[in-house]
Amino acid sequence: MTTVLALQQVVAYIEGTQVLRGVSLEVAKGETVALIGRNGAGKTSLIRTVMGVLPLRSGQIMFNGTDLGRAPGHLRPVLGIGYAPEERRLIGKFTVLDNILLPAWACGLSRSVIDERLELVYSIAPELEEMSQRLGGLLSGGQQKMVALARALMAGQELVILDEPFQGLAPALALSYAERLRLLRSRKPNLAILIAESNPSLLESMADHLITIERGEAQIQA
């Protein structure tokens, strides 16, 4: 299988404290990889390092032949990486549609490409089309999670990274979100997906590999 994302001995610090201690992992084309760990274990720090938010101290992060450790953060969407952060980061005064389209505008996508990607988004979450003109600040937490996923899909044609997508969701909503991810996998079988989550129960049935992270160190479980 073709490797899309490869981390080798990644080390990062936050305000002088080491948070990643030589993390190595790979995500191949068409794979779903679950990064499992308790709060504070290093999941979000790892994702932020991949996204260029947290500086890479040492090691290497390669994405389809591009050295992300040397690439500015704003290039991730252009390269085909979509990211849904734990805190969602929607713009409350923007409509649902405008929030979804932010990466498309940043990447300068054509109208035809935008329409194609919106078609995928609405096939996975048709309710987003129905609420497209609703303001982001008026959505429930579960609805905001879906908008964040849709926004990630506007850029993430090669790799989608989801940070704690199930956190704060009621059980029924968490199951619904998991079903959307399975639908996404069926609609885009070549997409690489990296999911960071505290509770592995919803991911065990869909992940190709489980990787645990503890105190900034990772270990492949399956």
SULZI-V339713 format. One line per field, one symbol per residue. ss: DSSP state (~ for helix, > for strand, _ for the rest). phi: phi as a letter, one per 30 degrees, with the letter a starting at -180 (. if undefined). psi: psi as a letter, one per 20 degrees, with the letter a starting at -180 (. if undefined). A space follows every 10 residues. Layout:
ss = ???
phi = ???
psi = ???
This chain:
ss = __>>>>>>>> >>>>__>>>> >>>>>>>>__ _>>>>>____ __~~~~~~~~ _______>>> >>>__>>~~~ ____~~~~~_ >>>>______ ____>~~~~~ ~~~~~~~___ ~~~~~~~~~~ ~~~~__~~~~ ____>~~~__ ~~~~~~~~~~ ~~~~~___>> >>>_______ ~~~~~~~~~~ ~~~~~~~___ _>>>>>>__~ ~~______>> >>>>__>>>> __
phi = .ddcbbcbhd bbbbhicdcb bidbabbcei ccccccadei dkdddddddd didcdddajb bcbhicdddc cdeddedddj ccbcdedihd cddcdedddd dedddddidd dddedddddd edddbddddd cecddedcdd dddddddddd ddddcddcbc ccchdcdicd eddddddddd dddedddbdc ddbcbcadcd edcedcddbc bcbbhibcbd ca
psi = qppgpppolp pqqolippip mlpprqorpj qoppopqrpj hjghhgghgh ijhpqograq opolipnhhj pqhiighhik pqporgjglq ohiqrgghgh ighgghikqr hhgghghhgg ghhhmhhhhh khjqphijqr ghhhghghgg ghhhhmigpp ppolhipiqq gghghgghhh hhgghhhmii ppppppqhoi hiihiiphqp pqppkjpqpp h.
